[in-house]
């Protein structure tokens, strides 16, 4: 049994970042991603269910929607499995806080900045030479100059972050390391012995949960595991299809094994 929660679960993510009592954790994390002019000193959580009024089809159980004192709208999403049309989905999500700012009567269309931040437990960059752990996106023109700076996307592909404890260089590195390794820690690493992380570890400690919270967490964890197994099964089925076709073409078993990751025995059994 792990000492700390899995932050990729619905319960774990909301426990860390979506509760009023733990607001300072979210503020500290977001400030590592926001530019100096949009640093947060205070924020208000907004009801994500209000988005449902705009789209009955939308399912976003991982979303946190908040607004800063100066009006910036921020959506934070923990996405645990790869989905089709991920970029389209992200753009669609960003339209909700845009439309929410519309006003009745005479309105000049002035909008507050919007940040869509997605923490991904998968990588969507398929080509190795184009892979980036952090992608920061704004609307630019044909010369690469910023056309509109109020709509911002930040995607964190967590599998691409491979820094070890002795390689962490910034406060942001520490947050990513914390999120990626949290469930595997038995104690607080020396490099994370700072007040903000010590509070985060306290919030994440399973022993501090009530029995009701523990039951909710276990259900959330089971859902996370099931989703991961479905994704893994789909990948394995795809590998078997490729291996079967290569086998029919007479490709050497060793090459098929290297190409698909299947064992010689698994390929022979196809």
GROMACS elastic network, one bead per residue, 0.5 to 0.9 nm:
[ bonds ]
;  ai    aj funct       b0    kb
    1     4     6  0.88962   500
    2     5     6  0.71738   500
    2     6     6  0.87029   500
    2   183     6  0.61408   500
    2   184     6  0.67259   500
    2   185     6  0.77983   500
    2   186     6  0.75833   500
    2   206     6  0.79756   500
    3   183     6  0.71132   500
    3   184     6  0.79606   500
    3   185     6  0.71866   500
    3   186     6  0.61688   500
    3   187     6  0.82585   500
    3   204     6  0.84283   500
    3   205     6  0.59646   500
    3   206     6  0.59058   500
    3   207     6  0.73781   500
    4     7     6  0.88594   500
    4   182     6  0.64319   500
    4   183     6  0.51561   500
    4   184     6  0.75945   500
    4   185     6  0.71456   500
    4   186     6  0.79345   500
    4   201     6  0.74395   500
    4   202     6  0.88297   500
    4   203     6  0.88428   500
    4   204     6  0.52871   500
    4   206     6  0.54068   500
    4   207     6  0.83139   500
    5     8     6  0.88041   500
    5     9     6  0.83509   500
    5    11     6  0.87320   500
    5    12     6  0.58683   500
    5    13     6  0.89974   500
    5   182     6  0.71694   500
    5   183     6  0.55794   500
    5   204     6  0.54358   500
    5   205     6  0.64678   500
    5   206     6  0.61445   500
    5   217     6  0.80489   500
    5   221     6  0.88254   500
    6     9     6  0.58893   500
    6    11     6  0.85839   500
    6    12     6  0.57231   500
    6    13     6  0.79588   500
    6   179     6  0.84408   500
    6   180     6  0.89667   500
    6   181     6  0.89095   500
    6   182     6  0.67810   500
    6   183     6  0.50824   500
    6   184     6  0.87681   500
    6   204     6  0.83709   500
    6   221     6  0.74225   500
    7    10     6  0.76992   500
    7    11     6  0.77420   500
    7    14     6  0.83102   500
    7    15     6  0.83678   500
    7    16     6  0.75172   500
    7    78     6  0.87960   500
    7   179     6  0.63982   500
    7   180     6  0.81083   500
    7   182     6  0.73187   500
    7   183     6  0.75780   500
    7   204     6  0.82955   500
    8    11     6  0.83909   500
    8    12     6  0.64659   500
    8    13     6  0.60349   500
    8    78     6  0.65929   500
    8    79     6  0.77345   500
    8    80     6  0.63377   500
    8   119     6  0.89192   500
    8   120     6  0.88833   500
    8   121     6  0.73292   500
    8   179     6  0.82093   500
    8   180     6  0.86912   500
    8   221     6  0.87404   500
    8   224     6  0.77023   500
    9    12     6  0.50692   500
    9    13     6  0.60008   500
    9    14     6  0.84516   500
    9    62     6  0.83197   500
    9    78     6  0.83256   500
    9    80     6  0.77322   500
    9   217     6  0.80505   500
    9   220     6  0.58830   500
    9   221     6  0.58816   500
    9   222     6  0.89772   500
    9   223     6  0.80036   500
    9   224     6  0.59154   500
   10    13     6  0.55072   500
   10    14     6  0.62855   500
   10    15     6  0.85031   500
   10    61     6  0.68331   500
   10    62     6  0.56916   500
   10    78     6  0.80968   500
   10   217     6  0.82964   500
   10   220     6  0.60271   500
   10   221     6  0.80684   500
   10   223     6  0.89167   500
   10   224     6  0.81523   500
   11    14     6  0.53448   500
   11    15     6  0.59049   500
   11    16     6  0.86508   500
   11    62     6  0.87182   500
   11   213     6  0.87061   500
   11   216     6  0.71503   500
   11   217     6  0.56303   500
   11   218     6  0.89243   500
   11   219     6  0.88627   500
   11   220     6  0.59670   500
   11   221     6  0.80353   500
   12    15     6  0.50487   500
   12    16     6  0.62857   500
   12    17     6  0.86364   500
   12   204     6  0.74688   500
   12   217     6  0.71179   500
   12   220     6  0.81609   500
   12   221     6  0.85743   500
   13    16     6  0.53561   500
   13    17     6  0.60771   500
   13    18     6  0.71831   500
   13    62     6  0.73603   500
   13    78     6  0.73207   500
   14    17     6  0.52231   500
   14    19     6  0.66127   500
   14    62     6  0.74835   500
   14    63     6  0.86141   500
   14    64     6  0.79015   500
   15    18     6  0.58927   500
   15    19     6  0.61372   500
   15    22     6  0.80017   500
   15   203     6  0.72869   500
   15   204     6  0.74532   500
   16    19     6  0.70943   500
   16    22     6  0.66050   500
   16    23     6  0.85785   500
   16    25     6  0.71653   500
   16    26     6  0.77445   500
   16   200     6  0.68078   500
   16   203     6  0.65375   500
   16   204     6  0.67733   500
   17    20     6  0.84767   500
   17    22     6  0.63351   500
   17    23     6  0.64967   500
   17    24     6  0.84912   500
   17    25     6  0.62712   500
   17    26     6  0.50477   500
   17    27     6  0.87408   500
   17    64     6  0.80445   500
   18    21     6  0.87926   500
   18    22     6  0.72801   500
   18    23     6  0.71594   500
   18    26     6  0.76841   500
   18    45     6  0.78319   500
   18    63     6  0.89265   500
   18    64     6  0.64402   500
   18    65     6  0.89890   500
   19    22     6  0.53689   500
   19    23     6  0.62912   500
   19    45     6  0.85895   500
   20    23     6  0.51763   500
   20    24     6  0.86641   500
   20    44     6  0.86337   500
   20    45     6  0.77976   500
   21    24     6  0.79432   500
   22    25     6  0.56303   500
   22    26     6  0.72382   500
   22   199     6  0.85475   500
   22   200     6  0.81904   500
   22   203     6  0.79933   500
   23    26     6  0.53490   500
   23    27     6  0.63128   500
   23    28     6  0.87054   500
   23    42     6  0.85785   500
   23    43     6  0.79816   500
   23    44     6  0.88271   500
   23    45     6  0.88814   500
   24    28     6  0.60266   500
   24    29     6  0.85135   500
   24    41     6  0.89608   500
   24    42     6  0.84268   500
   24   196     6  0.80458   500
   25    28     6  0.52631   500
   25    29     6  0.62042   500
   25    30     6  0.86135   500
   25   196     6  0.67777   500
   25   197     6  0.82110   500
   25   199     6  0.81366   500
   25   200     6  0.69012   500
   26    29     6  0.51252   500
   26    30     6  0.59913   500
   26    31     6  0.84561   500
   27    30     6  0.52315   500
   27    31     6  0.60564   500
   27    32     6  0.88790   500
   27    39     6  0.86847   500
   27    40     6  0.62657   500
   27    41     6  0.72852   500
   27    42     6  0.74022   500
   27    43     6  0.76304   500
   28    31     6  0.53132   500
   28    32     6  0.68798   500
   28    40     6  0.82156   500
   28   196     6  0.79308   500
   29    32     6  0.55680   500
   29    33     6  0.73655   500
   29   171     6  0.88128   500
   29   172     6  0.73312   500
   29   175     6  0.67954   500
   30    33     6  0.53221   500
   30    34     6  0.62861   500
   30    39     6  0.82318   500
   30    40     6  0.78522   500
   30   117     6  0.88985   500
   31    34     6  0.51196   500
   31    35     6  0.76713   500
   31    36     6  0.83138   500
   31    38     6  0.80731   500
   31    39     6  0.55042   500
   31    40     6  0.63314   500
   31   172     6  0.89371   500
   32    35     6  0.81822   500
   32    39     6  0.86427   500
   32   171     6  0.73039   500
   32   172     6  0.54944   500
   32   175     6  0.88053   500
   33   117     6  0.87332   500
   33   154     6  0.78951   500
   33   172     6  0.78646   500
   34    37     6  0.80560   500
   34    38     6  0.60007   500
   34    39     6  0.61428   500
   34    40     6  0.84541   500
   34   115     6  0.85961   500
   35    38     6  0.55194   500
   35    39     6  0.64894   500
   36    39     6  0.53705   500
   38    68     6  0.87517   500
   38    70     6  0.82834   500
   38    72     6  0.77146   500
   40    43     6  0.70541   500
   40    68     6  0.64229   500
   40    69     6  0.76611   500
   40    70     6  0.85899   500
   41    68     6  0.78421   500
   41    69     6  0.75979   500
   42    67     6  0.87429   500
   42    68     6  0.60172   500
   42    69     6  0.59071   500
   43    66     6  0.64783   500
   43    67     6  0.54467   500
   43    69     6  0.58163   500
   43    70     6  0.89426   500
   44    65     6  0.87018   500
   44    66     6  0.54839   500
   44    67     6  0.53210   500
   44    68     6  0.63831   500
   44    69     6  0.77749   500
   45    48     6  0.87797   500
   45    64     6  0.75141   500
   45    65     6  0.60849   500
   45    67     6  0.65533   500
   45    68     6  0.89458   500
   46    49     6  0.88230   500
   46    50     6  0.83995   500
   46    64     6  0.78452   500
   46    65     6  0.53723   500
   46    66     6  0.51661   500
   46    67     6  0.70554   500
   47    50     6  0.57043   500
   47    51     6  0.79509   500
   47    64     6  0.83959   500
   47    65     6  0.69260   500
   47    66     6  0.83698   500
   48    51     6  0.56813   500
   48    52     6  0.77472   500
   48    60     6  0.81802   500
   48    61     6  0.87152   500
   48    63     6  0.69928   500
   48    64     6  0.68088   500
   48    65     6  0.60094   500
   48    66     6  0.89758   500
   49    52     6  0.53890   500
   49    53     6  0.76456   500
   50    53     6  0.56265   500
   50    54     6  0.76311   500
   51    54     6  0.54184   500
   51    55     6  0.66498   500
   51    56     6  0.85200   500
   51    58     6  0.79286   500
   51    96     6  0.65629   500
   51    97     6  0.85531   500
   51   100     6  0.87203   500
   52    56     6  0.52368   500
   52    57     6  0.76118   500
   52    58     6  0.64629   500
   52    59     6  0.83066   500
   53    56     6  0.65698   500
   54    58     6  0.86690   500
   54    96     6  0.75267   500
   54    99     6  0.89941   500
   55    58     6  0.56042   500
   56    59     6  0.83681   500
   59    62     6  0.89355   500
   60    63     6  0.55841   500
   60    77     6  0.80650   500
   61    64     6  0.87398   500
   61    77     6  0.86685   500
   62    76     6  0.79675   500
   62    77     6  0.54447   500
   62    78     6  0.54794   500
   62    79     6  0.71283   500
   63    75     6  0.65610   500
   63    76     6  0.55810   500
   63    78     6  0.69562   500
   64    74     6  0.79274   500
   64    75     6  0.55887   500
   64    76     6  0.50577   500
   64    77     6  0.64820   500
   64    78     6  0.89881   500
   65    73     6  0.73527   500
   65    74     6  0.57883   500
   65    76     6  0.65595   500
   65    77     6  0.88764   500
   65    97     6  0.87086   500
   66    72     6  0.83479   500
   66    73     6  0.59441   500
   66    74     6  0.53275   500
   66    75     6  0.65873   500
   66    76     6  0.84751   500
   67    70     6  0.80789   500
   67    71     6  0.58777   500
   67    72     6  0.55623   500
   67    74     6  0.61815   500
   67    75     6  0.89313   500
   68    71     6  0.51530   500
   68    72     6  0.53018   500
   68    73     6  0.67158   500
   68    74     6  0.80640   500
   69    72     6  0.76098   500
   70   112     6  0.85916   500
   71   112     6  0.59438   500
   71   113     6  0.75611   500
   72   112     6  0.54796   500
   72   114     6  0.58512   500
   72   115     6  0.77250   500
   73    97     6  0.66491   500
   73    98     6  0.87488   500
   73   112     6  0.71052   500
   73   113     6  0.63490   500
   73   115     6  0.63579   500
   73   116     6  0.86052   500
   74    97     6  0.83141   500
   74   113     6  0.85055   500
   74   114     6  0.57763   500
   74   116     6  0.60265   500
   74   117     6  0.74372   500
   75    93     6  0.82495   500
   75    94     6  0.77897   500
   75    97     6  0.84705   500
   75   114     6  0.79801   500
   75   115     6  0.62738   500
   75   117     6  0.60267   500
   75   118     6  0.81638   500
   76   115     6  0.82754   500
   76   116     6  0.62505   500
   76   118     6  0.58336   500
   76   119     6  0.76557   500
   77   116     6  0.79497   500
   77   117     6  0.62768   500
   77   119     6  0.61251   500
   77   120     6  0.82508   500
   78   117     6  0.86599   500
   78   118     6  0.59338   500
   78   120     6  0.60972   500
   78   121     6  0.76843   500
   79    82     6  0.75714   500
   79    83     6  0.88501   500
   79   118     6  0.69154   500
   79   119     6  0.61672   500
   79   121     6  0.61621   500
   79   122     6  0.80702   500
   80   119     6  0.84285   500
   80   120     6  0.62070   500
   80   122     6  0.69592   500
   80   224     6  0.74550   500
   80   227     6  0.80606   500
   80   228     6  0.80183   500
   81   120     6  0.76682   500
   81   121     6  0.63961   500
   81   122     6  0.62771   500
   81   227     6  0.71315   500
   81   228     6  0.70688   500
   81   231     6  0.73649   500
   82    86     6  0.76898   500
   82   120     6  0.82275   500
   82   121     6  0.80313   500
   82   122     6  0.61576   500
   82   123     6  0.76479   500
   82   124     6  0.72803   500
   82   231     6  0.81840   500
   83    86     6  0.57827   500
   83    89     6  0.88577   500
   84    87     6  0.86803   500
   84    88     6  0.87868   500
   84    89     6  0.84453   500
   85    88     6  0.52389   500
   85    89     6  0.61395   500
   85    90     6  0.87244   500
   86    89     6  0.50081   500
   86    90     6  0.62293   500
   86    91     6  0.87171   500
   86   124     6  0.81861   500
   87    90     6  0.50925   500
   87    91     6  0.62777   500
   87    92     6  0.85768   500
   88    91     6  0.51617   500
   88    92     6  0.61279   500
   88    93     6  0.86654   500
   89    92     6  0.50106   500
   89    93     6  0.62270   500
   89    94     6  0.87427   500
   90    93     6  0.50947   500
   90    94     6  0.63741   500
   90    95     6  0.89826   500
   90   116     6  0.73330   500
   90   117     6  0.89940   500
   90   118     6  0.82665   500
   90   153     6  0.81957   500
   91    94     6  0.51146   500
   91    95     6  0.66720   500
   91   116     6  0.84411   500
   91   153     6  0.86264   500
   92    95     6  0.53555   500
   92    96     6  0.74451   500
   93    96     6  0.58553   500
   93    97     6  0.80562   500
   93   116     6  0.78550   500
   94    97     6  0.61746   500
   94    98     6  0.67557   500
   94   114     6  0.73891   500
   94   115     6  0.78161   500
   94   116     6  0.63292   500
   94   151     6  0.80834   500
   94   152     6  0.89895   500
   94   153     6  0.88053   500
   95    99     6  0.61465   500
   95   100     6  0.84617   500
   96    99     6  0.53145   500
   96   100     6  0.60134   500
   96   101     6  0.87942   500
   97   101     6  0.64333   500
   97   114     6  0.73189   500
   98   101     6  0.55879   500
   98   102     6  0.73704   500
   98   111     6  0.72634   500
   98   112     6  0.83664   500
   98   113     6  0.89990   500
   98   114     6  0.76686   500
   99   102     6  0.54753   500
  100   103     6  0.83064   500
  101   109     6  0.86965   500
  101   110     6  0.87483   500
  101   111     6  0.68225   500
  101   112     6  0.80030   500
  102   107     6  0.77111   500
  102   109     6  0.72188   500
  102   110     6  0.88413   500
  102   111     6  0.83446   500
  103   106     6  0.75787   500
  103   107     6  0.61300   500
  103   109     6  0.84334   500
  104   107     6  0.71809   500
  107   110     6  0.78466   500
  111   114     6  0.86054   500
  111   150     6  0.78134   500
  112   150     6  0.68783   500
  113   149     6  0.76499   500
  113   151     6  0.60563   500
  113   152     6  0.78628   500
  114   150     6  0.58685   500
  114   151     6  0.50890   500
  114   152     6  0.61411   500
  114   153     6  0.84775   500
  115   150     6  0.79973   500
  115   151     6  0.62609   500
  115   153     6  0.57976   500
  115   154     6  0.75139   500
  116   151     6  0.80665   500
  116   152     6  0.62105   500
  116   154     6  0.62843   500
  116   155     6  0.83048   500
  117   152     6  0.83517   500
  117   153     6  0.59233   500
  117   155     6  0.59964   500
  117   156     6  0.79436   500
  118   153     6  0.79559   500
  118   154     6  0.63105   500
  118   156     6  0.62220   500
  118   157     6  0.85389   500
  119   122     6  0.89742   500
  119   154     6  0.85010   500
  119   155     6  0.61929   500
  119   157     6  0.66127   500
  119   158     6  0.69603   500
  120   123     6  0.69835   500
  120   124     6  0.87430   500
  120   155     6  0.71780   500
  120   156     6  0.57997   500
  120   157     6  0.50236   500
  120   158     6  0.57814   500
  120   159     6  0.81238   500
  121   156     6  0.86155   500
  121   157     6  0.66153   500
  121   158     6  0.55632   500
  121   159     6  0.65336   500
  121   180     6  0.89848   500
  122   157     6  0.61373   500
  122   158     6  0.66086   500
  122   159     6  0.60091   500
  122   160     6  0.86091   500
  123   126     6  0.73748   500
  123   131     6  0.83119   500
  123   133     6  0.85607   500
  123   156     6  0.87645   500
  123   157     6  0.52798   500
  123   158     6  0.73657   500
  123   159     6  0.64298   500
  123   160     6  0.72851   500
  124   131     6  0.84430   500
  124   157     6  0.76160   500
  125   128     6  0.72389   500
  125   130     6  0.66387   500
  125   131     6  0.52365   500
  125   132     6  0.75507   500
  125   157     6  0.86487   500
  126   129     6  0.88777   500
  126   130     6  0.78245   500
  126   131     6  0.72905   500
  127   130     6  0.55271   500
  127   131     6  0.64934   500
  128   131     6  0.52995   500
  128   132     6  0.89371   500
  129   132     6  0.88063   500
  131   157     6  0.89398   500
  131   160     6  0.79005   500
  132   135     6  0.63890   500
  132   156     6  0.84387   500
  132   157     6  0.74414   500
  132   160     6  0.72530   500
  133   155     6  0.78365   500
  133   156     6  0.56454   500
  133   158     6  0.67552   500
  133   159     6  0.79410   500
  133   160     6  0.52229   500
  133   161     6  0.61316   500
  134   154     6  0.69047   500
  134   155     6  0.56714   500
  134   157     6  0.65307   500
  134   158     6  0.87555   500
  134   160     6  0.88890   500
  135   153     6  0.77384   500
  135   154     6  0.55258   500
  135   155     6  0.51510   500
  135   156     6  0.67283   500
  135   157     6  0.84674   500
  136   152     6  0.72626   500
  136   153     6  0.57907   500
  136   155     6  0.67700   500
  137   140     6  0.88878   500
  137   151     6  0.84496   500
  137   152     6  0.57492   500
  137   153     6  0.50097   500
  137   154     6  0.63704   500
  137   155     6  0.85412   500
  138   146     6  0.69167   500
  138   147     6  0.81686   500
  138   148     6  0.70519   500
  138   149     6  0.62137   500
  138   150     6  0.80608   500
  138   151     6  0.62976   500
  138   152     6  0.51869   500
  138   153     6  0.67803   500
  139   144     6  0.89511   500
  139   145     6  0.85257   500
  139   146     6  0.59739   500
  139   147     6  0.56530   500
  139   148     6  0.54555   500
  139   149     6  0.68431   500
  139   150     6  0.88057   500
  139   151     6  0.72909   500
  139   152     6  0.79628   500
  140   143     6  0.76336   500
  140   144     6  0.53734   500
  140   145     6  0.52303   500
  140   148     6  0.69756   500
  140   149     6  0.86889   500
  141   144     6  0.53662   500
  141   145     6  0.55329   500
  141   146     6  0.63864   500
  141   147     6  0.57577   500
  142   145     6  0.74461   500
  143   146     6  0.88367   500
  144   147     6  0.86957   500
  146   149     6  0.65067   500
  148   151     6  0.69045   500
  149   152     6  0.69962   500
  156   159     6  0.89236   500
  156   160     6  0.85644   500
  156   161     6  0.87722   500
  157   160     6  0.57505   500
  157   161     6  0.73237   500
  158   161     6  0.54245   500
  158   162     6  0.85478   500
  158   176     6  0.78248   500
  158   179     6  0.89529   500
  158   180     6  0.70210   500
  159   162     6  0.73538   500
  159   180     6  0.84892   500
  161   176     6  0.78451   500
  161   177     6  0.80559   500
  161   180     6  0.84067   500
  162   177     6  0.86235   500
  163   166     6  0.79723   500
  163   167     6  0.56313   500
  163   168     6  0.64960   500
  163   173     6  0.81978   500
  163   177     6  0.75900   500
  164   167     6  0.52668   500
  164   168     6  0.67524   500
  164   177     6  0.80037   500
  165   168     6  0.56983   500
  165   174     6  0.84350   500
  165   177     6  0.78017   500
  165   189     6  0.83027   500
  165   191     6  0.72003   500
  166   169     6  0.84557   500
  166   191     6  0.83845   500
  167   173     6  0.88502   500
  168   171     6  0.81784   500
  168   172     6  0.87722   500
  168   173     6  0.55068   500
  168   174     6  0.63196   500
  168   177     6  0.80733   500
  168   191     6  0.85826   500
  169   172     6  0.82727   500
  169   173     6  0.62804   500
  169   174     6  0.78901   500
  170   173     6  0.50682   500
  170   174     6  0.64891   500
  170   175     6  0.88862   500
  171   174     6  0.50563   500
  171   175     6  0.64501   500
  171   176     6  0.88634   500
  172   175     6  0.51188   500
  172   176     6  0.63552   500
  172   177     6  0.85638   500
  173   176     6  0.52232   500
  173   177     6  0.60379   500
  173   178     6  0.84657   500
  174   177     6  0.50170   500
  174   178     6  0.59639   500
  174   179     6  0.86278   500
  174   191     6  0.79884   500
  174   192     6  0.69800   500
  174   197     6  0.89132   500
  175   179     6  0.62317   500
  175   180     6  0.85806   500
  175   192     6  0.88782   500
  175   197     6  0.82443   500
  176   179     6  0.51686   500
  176   180     6  0.60480   500
  176   181     6  0.84481   500
  177   180     6  0.52063   500
  177   181     6  0.59183   500
  177   182     6  0.78815   500
  178   181     6  0.54617   500
  178   182     6  0.53198   500
  178   192     6  0.79468   500
  178   197     6  0.81809   500
  179   182     6  0.54272   500
  179   183     6  0.83223   500
  180   183     6  0.79228   500
  180   184     6  0.88500   500
  181   184     6  0.55122   500
  181   185     6  0.65991   500
  182   185     6  0.55520   500
  182   186     6  0.89408   500
  182   201     6  0.82689   500
  182   204     6  0.83871   500
  183   186     6  0.84370   500
  185   188     6  0.69261   500
  185   189     6  0.79075   500
  186   189     6  0.88339   500
  187   201     6  0.88639   500
  188   191     6  0.83015   500
  188   192     6  0.64997   500
  188   193     6  0.66599   500
  188   197     6  0.86301   500
  188   198     6  0.75758   500
  188   201     6  0.73747   500
  189   192     6  0.54509   500
  189   193     6  0.66954   500
  190   193     6  0.53547   500
  190   194     6  0.88106   500
  191   194     6  0.78410   500
  192   195     6  0.86612   500
  192   196     6  0.87122   500
  192   197     6  0.59592   500
  192   198     6  0.73698   500
  193   196     6  0.84418   500
  193   197     6  0.65531   500
  193   198     6  0.61164   500
  194   197     6  0.54882   500
  194   198     6  0.59386   500
  194   199     6  0.86002   500
  195   198     6  0.50504   500
  195   199     6  0.61734   500
  195   200     6  0.86232   500
  196   199     6  0.53198   500
  196   200     6  0.63642   500
  196   201     6  0.88671   500
  197   201     6  0.60973   500
  197   202     6  0.84768   500
  198   201     6  0.51416   500
  198   202     6  0.62548   500
  198   203     6  0.87212   500
  199   202     6  0.50210   500
  199   203     6  0.62504   500
  199   204     6  0.86064   500
  200   203     6  0.50985   500
  200   204     6  0.61209   500
  200   205     6  0.86457   500
  201   205     6  0.60285   500
  202   205     6  0.53342   500
  202   206     6  0.88296   500
  202   208     6  0.76117   500
  203   206     6  0.82947   500
  203   208     6  0.75004   500
  203   209     6  0.87382   500
  204   207     6  0.88512   500
  204   208     6  0.80228   500
  204   209     6  0.87962   500
  205   208     6  0.56887   500
  205   209     6  0.74731   500
  206   209     6  0.55204   500
  206   210     6  0.89106   500
  206   214     6  0.73035   500
  207   210     6  0.82537   500
  207   214     6  0.88017   500
  209   212     6  0.78523   500
  209   213     6  0.56269   500
  209   214     6  0.58460   500
  210   213     6  0.51248   500
  210   214     6  0.61356   500
  210   215     6  0.86716   500
  211   214     6  0.50399   500
  211   215     6  0.62358   500
  211   216     6  0.86718   500
  212   215     6  0.52129   500
  212   216     6  0.62925   500
  212   217     6  0.86245   500
  213   216     6  0.50465   500
  213   217     6  0.60427   500
  213   218     6  0.85859   500
  214   217     6  0.50002   500
  214   218     6  0.61403   500
  214   219     6  0.86579   500
  215   218     6  0.51667   500
  215   219     6  0.63355   500
  215   220     6  0.86695   500
  216   219     6  0.52203   500
  216   220     6  0.62099   500
  216   221     6  0.85974   500
  217   221     6  0.59723   500
  217   222     6  0.85038   500
  218   222     6  0.61009   500
  218   223     6  0.86332   500
  219   222     6  0.51342   500
  219   223     6  0.63622   500
  219   224     6  0.87667   500
  220   223     6  0.51616   500
  220   224     6  0.63308   500
  220   225     6  0.87985   500
  221   224     6  0.50148   500
  221   225     6  0.62313   500
  221   226     6  0.86017   500
  222   225     6  0.51220   500
  222   226     6  0.61095   500
  222   227     6  0.86199   500
  223   226     6  0.51061   500
  223   227     6  0.62012   500
  223   228     6  0.86599   500
  224   227     6  0.52602   500
  224   228     6  0.63133   500
  224   229     6  0.87273   500
  225   228     6  0.51173   500
  225   229     6  0.61777   500
  225   230     6  0.86762   500
  226   229     6  0.50669   500
  226   230     6  0.62091   500
  226   231     6  0.86953   500
  227   230     6  0.51316   500
  227   231     6  0.63090   500
  227   232     6  0.86394   500
  228   231     6  0.51441   500
  228   232     6  0.61163   500
  228   233     6  0.85608   500
  229   233     6  0.59871   500
  229   234     6  0.84961   500
  230   233     6  0.51268   500
  230   234     6  0.61907   500
  230   235     6  0.86703   500
  231   234     6  0.51427   500
  231   235     6  0.62654   500
  231   236     6  0.86567   500
  232   235     6  0.50824   500
  232   236     6  0.61091   500
  232   237     6  0.85651   500
  233   236     6  0.50137   500
  233   237     6  0.60580   500
  233   238     6  0.85349   500
  234   237     6  0.51347   500
  234   238     6  0.62544   500
  234   239     6  0.87307   500
  235   238     6  0.50832   500
  235   239     6  0.62816   500
  235   240     6  0.87474   500
  236   239     6  0.50143   500
  236   240     6  0.62532   500
  236   241     6  0.87040   500
  236   260     6  0.89815   500
  236   262     6  0.86823   500
  237   240     6  0.51128   500
  237   241     6  0.63129   500
  237   242     6  0.87785   500
  238   241     6  0.51358   500
  238   242     6  0.63563   500
  238   243     6  0.86250   500
  239   242     6  0.51630   500
  239   243     6  0.60539   500
  239   244     6  0.84925   500
  239   259     6  0.89129   500
  239   260     6  0.56162   500
  239   261     6  0.78720   500
  239   262     6  0.76005   500
  240   244     6  0.59338   500
  240   245     6  0.85836   500
  240   260     6  0.78818   500
  240   262     6  0.79026   500
  240   266     6  0.85902   500
  240   267     6  0.77017   500
  240   270     6  0.75500   500
  241   244     6  0.51379   500
  241   245     6  0.63649   500
  241   246     6  0.87283   500
  242   245     6  0.52692   500
  242   246     6  0.62456   500
  242   247     6  0.85744   500
  242   256     6  0.86573   500
  242   260     6  0.75467   500
  243   246     6  0.50783   500
  243   247     6  0.59904   500
  243   248     6  0.86012   500
  243   253     6  0.89689   500
  243   256     6  0.60528   500
  243   257     6  0.79255   500
  243   259     6  0.83073   500
  243   260     6  0.67117   500
  243   262     6  0.81607   500
  243   267     6  0.67122   500
  243   270     6  0.82230   500
  244   247     6  0.50598   500
  244   248     6  0.62891   500
  244   249     6  0.87814   500
  244   267     6  0.73997   500
  244   270     6  0.63822   500
  245   248     6  0.51228   500
  245   249     6  0.64314   500
  245   250     6  0.88975   500
  246   249     6  0.50553   500
  246   250     6  0.64858   500
  246   251     6  0.55614   500
  246   252     6  0.84525   500
  246   253     6  0.88077   500
  246   256     6  0.67804   500
  247   250     6  0.51164   500
  247   251     6  0.56114   500
  247   252     6  0.75481   500
  247   253     6  0.73139   500
  247   256     6  0.75306   500
  247   267     6  0.79212   500
  247   268     6  0.88000   500
  247   270     6  0.87946   500
  248   251     6  0.76256   500
  250   253     6  0.84609   500
  251   254     6  0.84929   500
  251   255     6  0.69200   500
  251   256     6  0.67857   500
  252   255     6  0.53944   500
  252   256     6  0.64171   500
  252   257     6  0.87347   500
  253   256     6  0.50418   500
  253   257     6  0.60805   500
  253   258     6  0.86206   500
  253   263     6  0.89953   500
  253   264     6  0.63881   500
  253   267     6  0.73321   500
  253   268     6  0.82526   500
  254   257     6  0.50688   500
  254   258     6  0.62388   500
  254   259     6  0.86118   500
  254   263     6  0.87466   500
  254   264     6  0.70725   500
  255   258     6  0.50728   500
  255   259     6  0.60654   500
  255   260     6  0.86004   500
  256   259     6  0.50330   500
  256   260     6  0.60389   500
  256   261     6  0.79646   500
  256   262     6  0.77544   500
  256   263     6  0.88968   500
  256   264     6  0.83429   500
  256   267     6  0.79525   500
  257   260     6  0.53937   500
  257   261     6  0.53022   500
  257   262     6  0.50667   500
  257   263     6  0.57174   500
  257   264     6  0.62126   500
  257   266     6  0.89882   500
  257   267     6  0.75059   500
  258   261     6  0.55888   500
  258   262     6  0.75736   500
  258   263     6  0.86629   500
  259   262     6  0.81943   500
  260   263     6  0.86694   500
  262   265     6  0.81531   500
  262   266     6  0.61161   500
  262   267     6  0.66473   500
  263   266     6  0.51497   500
  263   267     6  0.63468   500
  263   268     6  0.86977   500
  264   267     6  0.51256   500
  264   268     6  0.61608   500
  264   269     6  0.86379   500
  265   268     6  0.51373   500
  265   269     6  0.62525   500
  265   270     6  0.89656   500
  266   269     6  0.51729   500
  266   270     6  0.66680   500
  267   270     6  0.53723   500
